[in-house]
Amino acid sequence: MDIYTKMAYLRGMLDGMDFEDKKEKKLFAAMLDILDELVEAVDDLDEELEEMQEYVESIDEDLEDAEELLDIIDEDLDLVEEMLGIEDEDFGCTCGSDCDDCDCEDDCDECECDCEFEDDYEDDEIIGYQFVNFGKMMDFIKAGDDANTAFEKAKGQYGRVADAVKIIDPRNE
């Protein structure tokens, strides 16, 4: 028996009872009215809970899709690096520090190194590459930036790009 059937049963019992004191009947009727309101409130909460569960499940599915996409992008980036023969030391910094976190040119305050770049690269040698951090890009979009602004904010580079002799798109060349 569900809660609505039980409430109807109690109402029927109240209507069928013969109270000598009408005040008692009013008291029980008021209590049943309160119970009715509580039942409705709990029912509304159940509906909202179901909607929230569906929403959380859809967010979880979207997150799984985004994680899979990021894994694919990471694998593709590794494959491009492998195909092009890119290694960390290919980017020209000779200081021995980890300069991947900044865009240092010569003297760098951010990574505290005196980067000296070798200038004897041949015309077709890879000296750096640009990338887009899709996780950061999605965060910028969630924060309200339009796609183009988020794309620009999420771009980064390893090595030297500005003074490259030639810039290629590895998807096309």
N, C-alpha and C positions, 0 to 999 in steps of 0.2 A: 504494500500500500504506500503510495507516495504522500508527500507532505500535504498536498492540496486535498487529497481524499481524507486524510486524517483531520484536517481543519473542518471539512464539511461534516464529518462524523461528529466532531465536538459541537458544532453549531446545532446539528439535529438533536443531540442529547440535551443541549441547553434549552432548545425550544420545547422539547418533550417533558422536561422536568417541571414539576409543580412546586414552585417556591411559595411559602407562606409570606415571606418578606420580599417585597418587590426590589428592595435595595440590594439584596444578595444577587438577584438575577441581573440587575444593572451592572454590578461589580464583575460578575463572570462574563457578561457581554462585552464590557470594556476590555477585560483581559484577553478575550478572543480577538477583539479588534486589534489590539497591540500585537498579538501573535500573528495575525494576518499581515500586518505591516512588516514584521520581522521576516516572515516567509518571503514576501515580495522583495525585500532588500537582499536577502541571501540569494534569491533567484537571479536578481540583477548582477550581484557580485559573481555568481557562477558564469553568467554570460560574458561578463567583462574578462574574467580569468581565461575562458576559452579563447576569446579574441586575442588576448595578450600571448597566450601559448602559441597560437597560429602565427602571430607576428614575430615572436622570438624564433620560431622554427624557420620562417622565411629569411630572417636575418642570418641565421646560422647557415642556411643553404647558400645565401649570397656570399657569406664569408668563405665558405668552402670553395666556391667557384673562384673567388678572388685569390685565395691561396694557391689553387691549382694553376691559375693564370700566372701568378708570380713565379711559381716553380718552373713553368714552361719558359717564361722570359729569362729566368736565371740560367736554365739549361741552354737556351739559345745564345745567351751572352757568352757562356763558357765555350760553346761550340764555335762561335765567331772568333773568340780569342784564340782558341786552339787552331782553327783554320788559318788565321792570319799570323800565327806564331807569336802572339803577344804574350810577354811575360812582364812582371813588375819592373824588372831592371831595364826593359826596353824603352822606358819613358824619359831617359836622359838625366835624371837627377843623380848626381854622384856623391851626395852627402852621406848616404847610408841611413838616413832617417826615413821614417814612414811618412812620405809626403802625399799619400793618397787622399788625406782628409782636407787638403787645401789646394788652391790653384797657384802655387808659388811660381814665380818667374825667375828672380835672381836671389835677392835677400828676402827671407821670409820670417816675419815676426810670429806668424800663427803656429808654425811647426818648429820654430826656433832653430833654423838651420841656414847655412850659407850654401844654397843650391848653386852648383855650377853645372850648366848644361853643356853637353858636348855638341858642338856646332858642325860636326863633320858628317851629318846624315846624308845619305844618298837620296836622290830624288824620289824613289819609290819606297823608302824605308818608313815603317810605321813609327811615329814619335808620340802618339797619343790617340785618344778617342773620346767622343762625347757619348753620354748616356742619359736616359730618363729614369729616375727612381719612381716607379709606378705607385709604390706604397705612399710616398710623400705626395705624389700628384693626387691620389685619391683623397688623402687627408685635406689638401688644399681645396679640392672640390667640395668635400663635406663641410668645410668651414665657410663656403659661400663664394669662392673664387670661380670665375668662368673657366672653361676648359683650356683656353689659350693661355691665360695668366697662370693657371696651375701648371701647365706644361712648361712654361718658361721658368717658373720658380723651382721646378723639380729637376731641371736639367743640371748636369754636372759634367766633369771631364777628368780624365786621367792623363797626365803628361801634358804635352804642348799641342795645342790645336791652332792657336792664333797665327803662328808662324809656319804652319804646314805648307808645303809646296803644293800639295794636292789633297783634297778632301773627297773621300769616296763614301758611298752608301753600300755597306757590305751585302745588303739584300739584292743589289743590282749588279755588283761587280764581284 
